[in-house]
């Protein structure tokens, strides 16, 4: 084969353009030469006969060996060129595909920004750079408006090899999408000081998230909300107005359950550990708030606490997921507060209520007529 002074430059260019190692390109060429030899010169060559090719990376000169003997035919380079080209391109495509799959597999669970370039049959396809992101209908949010050429943040969920090449499955409906958005907006989460302990979501409608702090001086809820709500508003803007409830996580299960039902005020929590059921008592005027529209608030509280919550008020009771109330003979009753509390800032709320009671008492005294 003729010596090619530009061989190294060509190989390096292919490797750089495809993002694959030079060694892989050389191995692909050698494999192609073996296949070309077997096709044009192998004759009745059996599979047991070992045929190899050796490529000089400096000059591009190639030789073919059969059972260790040099059997390079005259003019082999010209005859094998077309066959070798096809095999080389195929091998490069396969290697490039493997490199993309490996790269994006390491990005699973990370938010990336893509550009929508095709929408068909409710399927949204995004350009992520080296690969296409596929947003399935089940991973879309009804409140989103998808348009061609729109820049869109998505969560990488899975990477797989389809018949058409690497396929990156992405999501905007996954609860982790909300968690990662907060991670981008809240430095305390990224540093590990504030931790998202649990999150539940009904996409497009409402998300409930429980957070904790490893530093007593750091308020986890306040960190996520941000000064004047700037951090949580940035997240809400990205998810187009979906409501986000941020509640403090607590190792005290009763207190955590009460907080999870925020914004409702909880009076008592009765825990039944045998069937993992919590019977929650709320004032009558708080019952609908605790349950939420179509039971949504109770459902989300069930998910983040992993307790089956029964909500009981003066007018009756509501069961979020449980089939029956907690059994009294195996229950653990916990009083949340004499006047109830939201479960978020118990001491502060109680203080405000005490002040309100005292103010009303003073007003009543002032209104009473003086006795003669």
Secondary structure, DSSP 8 states (H G I E B T S, - for coil): ----TTHHHHHHHHHHHHT--HHHHHHHHHHHHHHHHHHHH-TT--TTS-EEEEE-TTT--EEEEETTEE---TTHHHHHHHHHHHHHHHHHHHHHHHHHHHHHHTTTT-EEEEEEEEEETTEEEEE-SSSEEEE-GGG--TT----TT-EEEEEEEEEEEETTEEEEEEESSSHHHHHHHHHHH-HHHHHTSEEEEEEEEETTTEEEEEEEESSTTS-HHHHHH-GGGHHHHHHHHHTTT-EEEEEE--SSHHHHHHHHTTTS-EEEEEEETTTTEEEEEE-GGGHHHHH-GGGHHHHHHHHHHTSEEEEEETTEEEESS-SS---GGGEEEEE--TT-B-SSSHHHHHHHHHHHHHHHHHHHHHHS----
